[in-house]
Amino acid sequence: MAVKKRHWLWNILIVITVIVCLCAFAAHYKNWTRVEADKMTILSGIYYHELKFADLEQVEWVEKIPPMVRLNGFSAFDKGKGVYQEFKDTLTDKKVYVFVDNFEQQKIRLLQKDSAQLFLNLKDSLETVEMFEFFKAKIEEPHN
């Protein structure tokens, strides 16, 4: 009985595929944030947004995000990420950025001076509350 050997190329391809899938899962697993002196960057998989604190106009809590048209992004289980467009603003082409790690929890709605919106929450609800307080303080501090 002859034993077939799998070619080494297929073994390498399988390992690379598993590694790429694990990296994609880790990148979309949560919202990765970095706070700097004048801005905050949010990264979730291939979705990236830079939020300048000077451009913030309003911050508020919302229970649900409004009905929107998804331009690109995804919703899976309790997560939603991507770029959307509100139904009422389909003529003005205003983008709405969504970085939601849990649809069940409250979301932070940030309105920027150029009328762009961002909906954000993190896996941990306490971190989301801290982030809301941080944004509230940034809006209230005097700008030069």
C-alpha positions in Angstrom: 0.0 0.0 0.0 1.5 3.3 -1.1 1.4 6.2 1.3 0.7 9.6 -0.3 2.8 12.5 1.0 1.3 15.9 1.1 3.4 18.5 -0.7 5.2 20.9 1.7 3.7 23.9 -0.3 0.2 22.9 0.9 1.3 22.7 4.5 2.8 26.2 4.3 -0.3 27.6 2.6 -2.5 26.1 5.3 -0.4 27.6 8.1 -0.3 31.0 6.5 -4.1 31.0 6.0 -4.6 30.2 9.7 -2.3 33.0 10.7 -4.0 35.5 8.5 -7.4 34.5 9.8 -6.2 34.8 13.4 -4.7 38.3 12.7 -8.0 39.4 11.1 -10.0 38.2 14.1 -7.6 40.0 16.5 -7.9 43.3 14.5 -11.7 43.3 14.5 -12.1 41.8 18.0 -12.3 45.2 19.6 -11.8 48.9 19.0 -8.2 49.8 19.4 -7.9 53.4 20.5 -4.9 55.7 21.0 -5.2 59.1 22.7 -2.7 61.8 22.0 -2.6 65.5 23.1 -4.8 66.9 20.4 -6.5 63.8 18.8 -7.7 60.3 19.2 -7.3 57.5 16.7 -9.6 54.6 16.5 -8.7 51.4 14.6 -10.8 48.4 14.2 -9.6 46.0 11.5 -9.4 47.9 8.3 -11.5 50.8 9.6 -9.6 53.8 10.9 -10.7 57.2 12.0 -8.8 60.2 13.4 -10.8 62.3 15.7 -9.4 65.8 16.5 -10.6 67.2 19.8 -10.8 70.7 18.4 -13.4 69.5 15.9 -15.8 68.1 18.5 -19.0 69.9 18.9 -21.3 67.6 20.8 -21.2 64.4 22.8 -24.2 62.4 24.0 -25.4 59.0 25.0 -27.7 57.1 22.7 -29.5 53.7 23.2 -29.7 52.8 19.5 -28.0 54.1 16.4 -30.5 55.4 13.8 -31.4 53.5 10.7 -28.7 54.0 8.1 -27.4 52.7 4.8 -24.2 50.8 5.1 -21.6 52.1 2.5 -19.0 49.6 3.7 -18.6 47.7 6.9 -20.2 44.8 8.7 -22.6 43.9 11.5 -22.1 40.5 13.2 -23.6 39.3 16.5 -23.2 42.3 18.8 -20.6 44.2 16.8 -20.9 46.8 14.0 -18.1 48.6 12.3 -17.7 50.7 9.2 -18.9 53.7 7.3 -22.6 54.4 7.0 -24.9 57.1 5.6 -28.1 58.3 7.3 -31.3 58.0 5.3 -32.1 61.6 5.8 -28.7 62.7 4.6 -28.4 60.6 1.4 -28.4 63.8 -0.7 -25.7 65.5 1.2 -23.3 62.6 1.4 -22.5 62.9 5.1 -20.6 60.0 6.5 -21.4 58.3 9.8 -18.6 56.3 11.4 -19.6 53.3 13.5 -17.3 51.5 15.9 -19.7 49.5 18.1 -18.4 46.6 20.1 -21.7 45.8 21.8 -25.1 46.9 20.4 -26.7 46.0 23.8 -24.9 48.8 25.6 -25.2 52.5 25.4 -23.3 54.2 22.6 -21.4 57.5 22.5 -22.5 59.8 19.7 -19.9 62.3 18.7 -20.9 65.2 16.4 -18.0 67.0 14.7 -18.1 70.6 13.4 -18.3 69.4 9.8 -21.5 67.5 10.8 -19.8 64.1 10.6 -21.0 61.7 13.3 -19.3 58.9 15.1 -20.9 56.2 17.2 -18.6 54.4 19.6 -18.6 52.0 22.4 -16.1 49.6 23.8 -16.4 46.0 25.1 -16.2 47.1 28.7 -19.0 49.4 29.7 -16.9 51.1 32.3 -14.3 52.1 29.8 -17.1 53.5 27.6 -18.3 55.6 30.5 -14.7 56.9 31.1 -14.4 57.7 27.4 -17.7 59.6 27.5 -16.4 61.7 30.5 -13.1 62.3 28.7 -14.9 63.6 25.6 -17.2 65.7 27.7 -14.2 67.3 29.4 -12.5 67.9 26.0 -15.5 69.8 24.7 -15.8 71.9 27.8 -12.2 72.9 28.1 -11.3 76.3 26.5 -9.6 76.3 23.1 -7.0 78.7 22.1 
